[in-house]
Amino acid sequence: MQVLHVAAECQPFATTGGLGDVLGALPGALCAAGCDARIALPAYGWLADDLRRGREQLRFDCRGQPVRVVEAPRRAAGAIVYLFDMPGLFDRGGDPYRDADGRLFEDLEWRFARFCEAVARALVERALCPAAWVHAHDWHAALLPHWLRRLGFAGRSLLTVHNLAFQGWRADRQAFVGLEDDVLADAAHADGGWSMLKAGLLGADRVSTVSPGYAREIQTEAFGCGLQLAVRARAADGELHGIVNGLNAADWDPRRDPALPRPYGPDDVAAGKAENALALATELGLAVDASPLVAFVGRLTAQKGADLIAAAGSALLHRRARYVLLGIGDADIEQALTDLDAGSDRRLRFCRRFDAGLARRLYAAADLLLVPSRFEPCGLVQMHAQRYGALPVATRVGGLADTIVDAAEPAGSGVLFDADGRPGTLLAAIDRGLRLVADPTELARLRRAGMRRSFDWTRVVPRYLELYGVRSPAGTLTPPAGMAGIAREVRGPAGRPPAAAAENPS
Ligand code: ADP
């Protein structure tokens, strides 16, 4: 089975969060299972060295845009990576979506639309590589199914939605240049404008998202971000699938993690975590005492509920606990956490940066990891926390509910609470977590259950192979439904255009 993954992010080339983690691991895990999985990625400015040292595969012109495809000298967990060098579009600093000052690129949608056409032409017209499936990820690659169909691609397409809130939405139709009018109709929002993601939802042979819980939620108005009708149509086709993300269990193993001052395993978890907590307190200038350590790792956005942590404010400090919050994001949340840190008498440290090593030391040191997301397609941090014996305190939504078992259950490994947007509810959940941490027997039980779970990609790969049609254990895999009927059903009113900006840092 040959599969070309197409995305905006892929570890170690470009990442701002879970999307980069997944692309850095899933194609590699598919390769290990015997697939020929490769990756197409824009050649961002910081990949100049890879471009220089890589092997040129193709050079062509796409709508007046020169395109060079270079096989990178390094791989992503064993998977070949093709860098699409498109001068003027991607050879910039910052991150995949923003300039170095954190401003979204003006031509954000345009450049990824160009990327989609270039990948499709490289594949269909220039035979870049064999591919029975093109696996497109998020809105950045969501026009691919349409370009492939337009160019007569013989294979099939799967679109994985990592976050429905980011839709590649614009008030103008520029991104759709070169595609037929019916694609525009698929992409149209009732209130005006067009969404690349909506076009992809309707145009892909299959659609998946990154947890069964999120696959159910996005069919509702509350979580559908205005696209619930399109999502429901694919569910009605039997072509909406929910597959929880994985992690590399060997890489996320506190016994062998070189980032930790003191490696530990399930047998010496209490002592190991205590030593790591002490080292972290010293590293960050946090008060040194025996109180529990509560952590947060993630984007400082409303999605992640980071504003609730900021709003809880000094009430956090009235608990017998210390806090370390690691993340970057919305300026007002960053400011509130900076102020909280300054007035905390060293009981709370806000680390405003992206620091993969510190994240690992935090999972190892923490007793509780806060994940108060308002919605969460899958989430990786709660899996990392459980592997490292930290109890997630998380909202009962999406992938969090699919990957955490509440402490009330025999197999419990964390605290789940219902999201209601109130800091008081988060504080009550933290209090419940602190009570569990204070009970050595309960704490040992919950840690053991979490650390025993591998979450490894090897558990996930067979599900994707089913989607590619390689395996069908129940023998019930249906052929992909035609696109025209579905498009007719949901064309037209599809809810409001997304209020959020169109980038996907997920
Ligand atoms: P997202 O919605 O951002 O993709 P996930 O939980 O799925 O959220 O994945 C986030 C990933 O990025 C995790 O691997 C997490 O450890 C990492 N991460 C997020 N913020 C930071 C940060 N500030 N420093 C280091 N790692 C981070």
Residues whose N, C-alpha, C, O or C-beta is under 5 A from the ligand:
A	BS01	ADP	T16 G17 G18 L19 D21 V297 G298 R299 L326 G327 I328 R353 F354 D355 A356 A359 G379 L380 V381 P505 S506
